[in-house]
């Protein structure tokens, strides 16, 4: 019988370990930086045990952000620039991983794998592209082979493609990690992540897989950040200072809320391809609110995020003793959090720290967890979502 090659032998060794040390990487649509989570895992599936060793967010330079924006969420881009960035980001993220490991005093040889989300460039579910001849699609760049060679660590990447191939929309992948990390018998829970887009996972008290729901629900920070960039030359509304200085324009808010996306059934996905400043400008024209102040626009967009979340939870998950656990950059937006608390007075609201999960690290932990499942898990059937394992494996040599 022919022996396995050394890469496959190493892969079997890693998968067979009682514990694995993995790194999760997340770079979101907000383009604020790369989240790096160093985690130790024992077991898999619903029996997974996880310990977060280290976490860091490495900010991106203005030059790097601008390079991404050249190809991000646009139907027409410079194809050469997109091709170059795919390789560049793989190497760049690899170097950031090495920098973190050096700072943490960890030998790369002691790390079993890196699980990388990559950088989303375009999200195109059928509900958005409306082309009957083409399937749901999404594109993340930051090549896994480059990352593996750069770090010398086995790399798992491009997770969303298997979800698409199996019949999903490629998002939100939070479902799998939320079920594994957040389920508690006898307790109705919602895990809400407010990144560029807001998504939530409902985990019923009876743990019935058919009742579990994970869906995008609307904008998180993407519209707020875009408005701050355009009108104030700021990447985000720090401590909600701009939102608190403005007034919510109810006429504009109602026009924004009239978009058909909010009436579509769950589960659904979306992105900045829909929720961008063009969407806001069209709503201003239709509502005759072109002359409101930039601060009023930021206040109104912040209210939009909160109002959509409140409406979805109140309309679909009413009842006492519901617990809401929040993560993502939106958790640090006091304007939004104040409105959530006012609109959901009968709901217990806290960050995912209440689950033992750093709210800033949650998504990076999620991809480390998905990488662990790729290596030693089995497909899990959850509601209407594809029962599949995700990720492509890249060997360092």
C-alpha positions as CSV (number, residue, x, y, z in Angstrom):
1,X,0.0,0.0,0.0
2,X,1.4,3.4,-1.0
3,X,2.1,5.8,1.8
4,X,0.5,9.2,2.2
5,X,2.6,12.2,1.2
6,X,4.0,14.2,4.1
7,X,1.3,17.0,3.8
8,X,-1.5,14.5,4.1
9,X,0.2,12.7,6.9
10,X,0.6,16.0,8.8
11,X,-3.1,16.7,8.2
12,X,-4.1,13.4,9.7
13,X,-1.9,14.0,12.7
14,X,-3.5,17.4,13.4
15,X,-7.0,16.1,12.9
16,X,-6.2,13.2,15.3
17,X,-5.0,15.4,18.2
18,X,-7.0,15.6,21.4
19,X,-6.4,19.4,21.3
20,X,-5.5,21.8,18.5
21,X,-4.1,25.3,18.5
22,X,-5.6,27.4,15.8
23,X,-5.7,31.0,14.7
24,X,-8.8,32.7,13.4
25,X,-8.6,35.7,11.1
26,X,-11.4,38.1,10.3
27,X,-11.3,41.2,8.2
28,X,-14.8,42.7,7.9
29,X,-16.5,45.1,5.5
30,X,-15.7,48.0,7.9
31,X,-12.1,47.7,6.9
32,X,-10.9,48.7,10.3
33,X,-8.2,46.0,10.6
34,X,-7.4,42.3,10.9
35,X,-8.8,40.5,14.0
36,X,-6.4,37.7,15.1
37,X,-7.6,35.1,17.6
38,X,-5.3,32.4,19.0
39,X,-7.5,29.6,20.3
40,X,-7.2,26.1,21.7
41,X,-9.8,23.5,20.8
42,X,-10.7,20.2,22.3
43,X,-13.3,18.0,20.6
44,X,-15.7,19.1,17.9
45,X,-19.4,19.8,17.2
46,X,-21.6,20.4,20.1
47,X,-18.9,19.0,22.4
48,X,-16.3,21.6,21.4
49,X,-14.3,23.1,24.2
50,X,-12.6,26.4,23.4
51,X,-10.1,28.6,25.2
52,X,-9.0,32.0,23.8
53,X,-5.3,32.4,24.4
54,X,-4.6,35.7,22.7
55,X,-6.5,38.3,20.7
56,X,-5.4,41.4,18.8
57,X,-6.9,43.8,16.2
58,X,-4.2,45.1,13.9
59,X,-5.4,48.4,12.3
60,X,-5.1,48.9,8.6
61,X,-3.3,51.9,7.1
62,X,-5.2,54.5,5.2
63,X,-3.3,53.5,2.1
64,X,-4.4,49.8,2.4
65,X,-8.0,50.8,3.1
66,X,-8.0,53.0,0.0
67,X,-6.6,50.2,-2.1
68,X,-9.4,47.8,-0.9
69,X,-12.0,50.5,-1.6
70,X,-10.9,50.7,-5.2
71,X,-12.4,47.2,-5.8
72,X,-14.8,46.8,-2.9
73,X,-18.6,46.5,-3.5
74,X,-18.4,47.8,-7.1
75,X,-19.8,46.2,-10.2
76,X,-16.9,47.6,-12.4
77,X,-13.3,47.5,-11.1
78,X,-9.7,47.4,-12.3
79,X,-9.2,43.6,-12.8
80,X,-5.4,43.9,-12.5
81,X,-5.7,45.6,-9.2
82,X,-8.2,42.9,-7.9
83,X,-5.8,40.2,-9.0
84,X,-2.8,41.8,-7.4
85,X,-4.7,42.4,-4.1
86,X,-5.7,38.7,-3.9
87,X,-2.0,37.7,-3.6
88,X,-1.0,40.8,-1.7
89,X,-3.6,40.4,1.1
90,X,-2.6,36.7,1.5
91,X,1.0,37.7,2.1
92,X,0.1,40.7,4.2
93,X,-2.2,38.8,6.5
94,X,0.4,36.1,6.8
95,X,3.0,38.7,8.0
96,X,0.5,40.1,10.5
97,X,0.0,36.6,11.9
98,X,3.8,36.2,12.2
99,X,4.0,39.6,13.9
100,X,1.3,38.6,16.5
101,X,3.0,35.2,17.2
102,X,6.3,36.9,17.8
103,X,4.7,39.4,20.2
104,X,2.9,36.6,22.0
105,X,6.1,34.4,22.2
106,X,4.5,31.6,20.2
107,X,6.5,29.5,17.7
108,X,4.6,29.2,14.4
109,X,5.6,25.5,14.4
110,X,3.4,25.1,17.5
111,X,0.3,26.4,15.7
112,X,-1.7,23.7,14.0
113,X,-3.7,25.8,11.5
114,X,-4.8,29.3,10.4
115,X,-8.4,29.8,9.5
116,X,-8.9,32.9,7.4
117,X,-12.1,34.6,6.3
118,X,-10.3,36.7,3.8
119,X,-11.5,40.2,2.6
120,X,-15.0,40.3,1.2
121,X,-15.0,42.2,-2.1
122,X,-18.5,41.6,-3.4
123,X,-21.6,39.8,-2.1
124,X,-24.1,38.8,-4.8
125,X,-27.1,36.7,-3.7
126,X,-29.8,36.2,-6.3
127,X,-32.0,38.5,-4.3
128,X,-29.6,41.3,-5.2
129,X,-28.2,40.4,-8.7
130,X,-31.7,39.3,-10.0
131,X,-30.1,37.2,-12.8
132,X,-32.0,34.0,-13.1
133,X,-29.2,32.3,-15.1
134,X,-26.7,32.7,-12.3
135,X,-26.5,31.3,-8.7
136,X,-25.9,33.0,-5.4
137,X,-22.3,34.2,-5.2
138,X,-19.8,36.0,-3.1
139,X,-16.1,36.8,-3.4
140,X,-13.4,37.0,-0.7
141,X,-9.8,37.6,-1.6
142,X,-6.6,37.0,0.3
143,X,-5.2,33.8,-1.1
144,X,-4.8,30.9,1.3
145,X,-1.8,29.4,-0.4
146,X,0.1,32.7,0.0
147,X,-0.9,32.9,3.7
148,X,0.2,29.3,4.2
149,X,3.6,29.7,2.5
150,X,4.2,33.0,4.3
151,X,3.5,31.6,7.8
152,X,4.6,28.0,7.3
153,X,1.2,27.0,8.9
154,X,-1.5,24.9,7.3
155,X,-4.2,27.3,6.2
156,X,-8.0,26.9,5.8
157,X,-9.7,29.6,3.8
158,X,-12.5,30.6,1.4
159,X,-15.2,29.2,3.8
160,X,-18.2,30.7,2.1
161,X,-17.9,28.9,-1.2
162,X,-19.0,25.5,0.1
163,X,-22.0,27.1,1.8
164,X,-23.0,28.5,-1.6
165,X,-22.3,25.3,-3.4
166,X,-24.5,23.4,-1.0
167,X,-27.5,25.8,-1.6
168,X,-26.9,28.6,0.8
169,X,-26.2,32.3,0.2
170,X,-22.7,32.1,1.7
171,X,-23.7,34.0,4.8
172,X,-24.1,34.5,7.6
173,X,-21.7,31.8,8.7
174,X,-22.2,33.0,12.3
175,X,-24.9,30.3,12.6
176,X,-22.5,27.4,13.1
177,X,-20.4,29.0,15.7
178,X,-23.4,30.6,17.5
179,X,-25.0,27.2,17.8
180,X,-21.9,25.5,19.1
181,X,-20.9,28.3,21.5
182,X,-24.2,29.9,22.5
183,X,-26.9,27.2,22.9
184,X,-28.2,26.7,26.5
185,X,-31.1,24.4,27.3
186,X,-34.0,26.1,28.9
187,X,-33.0,29.6,27.7
188,X,-34.1,31.6,24.7
189,X,-31.2,33.5,23.3
190,X,-30.3,35.8,20.4
191,X,-26.7,36.4,19.4
192,X,-26.6,39.7,17.6
193,X,-23.5,40.8,15.7
194,X,-23.3,44.4,14.5
195,X,-20.4,44.6,12.0
196,X,-20.8,46.3,8.7
197,X,-24.1,44.4,8.4
198,X,-26.2,43.3,11.4
199,X,-27.0,39.6,11.7
200,X,-28.6,37.6,14.4
201,X,-28.9,33.9,15.5
202,X,-32.0,32.8,17.4
203,X,-31.3,29.9,19.7
204,X,-34.5,28.4,21.2
205,X,-34.7,27.2,24.8
206,X,-35.7,23.7,23.6
207,X,-32.7,23.5,21.3
208,X,-35.0,22.4,18.4
209,X,-32.8,22.7,15.3
210,X,-35.8,23.5,13.2
211,X,-36.5,26.7,15.2
212,X,-33.0,28.0,15.0
213,X,-32.7,31.0,12.7
214,X,-29.6,32.9,11.5
215,X,-30.0,35.8,9.1
216,X,-28.8,39.2,8.1
217,X,-31.4,41.8,9.0
218,X,-30.0,45.0,7.7
219,X,-27.2,47.6,8.0
220,X,-25.0,47.5,11.1
221,X,-22.2,50.1,10.9
222,X,-21.7,50.3,7.1
223,X,-24.0,53.3,6.4
224,X,-22.9,55.2,9.5
225,X,-19.2,54.7,8.6
226,X,-19.8,55.7,5.0
227,X,-21.6,58.9,6.1
228,X,-18.8,59.7,8.6
229,X,-16.2,59.3,5.9
230,X,-18.0,61.4,3.4
231,X,-19.2,64.3,5.6
232,X,-16.6,64.3,8.5
233,X,-13.6,62.5,7.1
234,X,-13.8,60.1,10.0
235,X,-13.7,56.3,9.7
236,X,-16.5,55.9,12.3
237,X,-18.6,57.8,14.8
238,X,-16.5,57.5,17.9
239,X,-18.6,57.3,21.1
240,X,-21.6,58.3,18.9
241,X,-20.6,62.0,19.2
242,X,-22.0,62.9,15.8
243,X,-25.2,61.0,16.2
244,X,-25.9,62.5,19.6
245,X,-25.3,66.0,18.1
246,X,-27.9,65.5,15.4
247,X,-31.6,64.9,15.3
248,X,-33.4,61.9,13.7
249,X,-35.3,62.9,10.6
250,X,-38.4,60.7,10.7
251,X,-39.4,61.4,7.1
252,X,-36.0,60.1,5.8
253,X,-36.1,57.2,8.3
254,X,-39.5,56.0,7.1
255,X,-38.3,56.2,3.5
256,X,-35.2,54.2,4.3
257,X,-37.3,51.6,6.0
258,X,-39.7,51.3,3.0
259,X,-37.0,49.3,1.1
260,X,-38.3,45.9,0.0
261,X,-35.4,44.1,1.7
262,X,-36.9,44.6,5.1
263,X,-40.1,42.8,4.0
264,X,-38.3,39.7,2.6
265,X,-38.6,36.5,4.6
266,X,-35.8,35.0,6.6
267,X,-33.1,33.8,6.2
268,X,-31.6,36.4,3.9
269,X,-28.3,38.1,3.3
270,X,-27.1,41.5,2.2
271,X,-24.1,43.8,2.1
272,X,-22.8,47.2,1.1
273,X,-23.8,46.4,-2.4
274,X,-27.3,47.4,-1.3
275,X,-26.8,49.4,1.8
276,X,-24.5,52.2,0.6
277,X,-24.7,56.0,0.3
278,X,-26.5,55.6,-3.0
279,X,-29.4,54.0,-1.1
280,X,-29.3,56.9,1.3
281,X,-29.2,59.5,-1.4
282,X,-32.1,57.9,-3.3
283,X,-34.2,57.9,-0.1
284,X,-33.3,61.6,0.5
285,X,-34.5,62.5,-3.0
286,X,-37.7,60.5,-2.6
287,X,-38.4,62.1,0.8
288,X,-37.3,65.6,0.0
289,X,-34.7,65.6,2.7
290,X,-31.6,66.5,0.7
291,X,-31.0,69.6,2.9
292,X,-30.8,68.1,6.3
293,X,-27.4,68.4,8.1
294,X,-24.7,65.7,8.0
295,X,-25.2,65.2,11.8
296,X,-28.9,64.6,11.2
297,X,-28.0,62.0,8.5
298,X,-25.7,60.1,10.9
299,X,-28.3,60.2,13.7
300,X,-31.0,58.9,11.3
301,X,-28.7,56.1,10.0
302,X,-27.8,55.1,13.5
303,X,-31.5,55.0,14.4
304,X,-32.2,52.9,11.2
305,X,-29.8,50.2,12.5
306,X,-31.3,50.1,15.9
307,X,-35.0,50.3,14.7
308,X,-34.5,47.4,12.3
309,X,-33.0,45.2,15.1
310,X,-35.7,46.1,17.6
311,X,-38.5,45.5,15.0
312,X,-37.1,42.1,14.0
313,X,-36.8,40.9,17.6
314,X,-40.1,42.2,18.8
315,X,-42.0,40.9,15.7
316,X,-40.4,37.5,15.5
317,X,-39.2,36.6,19.0
318,X,-41.5,38.0,21.6
319,X,-41.7,36.6,25.0
320,X,-40.3,36.9,28.5
321,X,-36.8,35.8,29.6
322,X,-35.2,36.4,26.2
323,X,-31.5,37.1,26.5
324,X,-29.7,39.2,23.8
325,X,-25.9,38.9,23.5
326,X,-24.2,41.6,21.3
327,X,-20.9,41.6,19.6
328,X,-19.2,43.6,16.8
329,X,-18.3,47.2,16.5
330,X,-21.9,48.3,17.0
331,X,-21.7,47.2,20.6
332,X,-19.4,50.1,21.2
333,X,-21.9,52.6,19.7
334,X,-23.7,54.1,22.7
335,X,-26.4,55.7,20.5
336,X,-27.4,52.4,19.0
337,X,-27.2,50.5,22.3
338,X,-29.3,53.1,24.1
339,X,-32.0,52.7,21.5
340,X,-31.9,48.9,21.7
341,X,-32.3,49.1,25.5
342,X,-35.3,51.5,25.1
343,X,-36.9,49.4,22.4
344,X,-36.4,46.1,24.1
345,X,-37.1,46.8,27.8
346,X,-38.2,43.3,28.5
347,X,-35.1,41.7,27.0
348,X,-31.9,41.1,29.0
349,X,-29.1,42.8,26.9
350,X,-25.4,42.3,27.4
351,X,-22.3,41.7,25.3
352,X,-21.1,38.2,24.4
353,X,-18.7,38.5,27.3
354,X,-21.6,37.1,29.3
355,X,-21.0,33.9,27.3
356,X,-17.3,34.0,27.9
357,X,-16.7,35.3,24.4
358,X,-14.8,38.6,23.8
359,X,-17.3,40.7,21.7
360,X,-14.5,42.1,19.7
361,X,-12.9,38.7,19.1
362,X,-16.2,36.8,18.4
363,X,-16.0,36.6,14.6
364,X,-12.3,35.7,14.6
365,X,-13.0,33.0,17.1
366,X,-15.8,31.8,14.8
367,X,-13.5,31.2,11.9
368,X,-11.0,29.4,14.2
369,X,-13.9,27.2,15.2
370,X,-15.0,26.6,11.6
371,X,-11.4,25.6,10.9
372,X,-11.5,23.1,13.7
373,X,-14.7,21.6,12.3
374,X,-13.1,21.4,8.8
375,X,-10.3,19.2,10.3
376,X,-12.2,16.9,12.7
377,X,-16.0,17.8,12.6
378,X,-19.0,16.3,10.9
379,X,-21.7,18.3,8.9
380,X,-24.4,19.6,11.3
381,X,-28.0,20.0,10.1
382,X,-29.4,23.3,11.5
383,X,-32.8,24.4,10.3
384,X,-32.8,25.1,6.6
385,X,-29.1,25.7,6.4
386,X,-26.7,23.4,4.4
387,X,-25.3,20.6,6.5
388,X,-21.7,20.9,5.3
389,X,-18.1,21.4,6.3
390,X,-16.5,24.5,4.9
391,X,-13.0,25.7,3.9
392,X,-10.3,24.9,1.5
393,X,-7.0,23.5,2.8
394,X,-3.7,25.0,1.7
395,X,-0.4,23.3,2.7
396,X,2.7,25.5,3.5
397,X,4.9,23.4,1.2
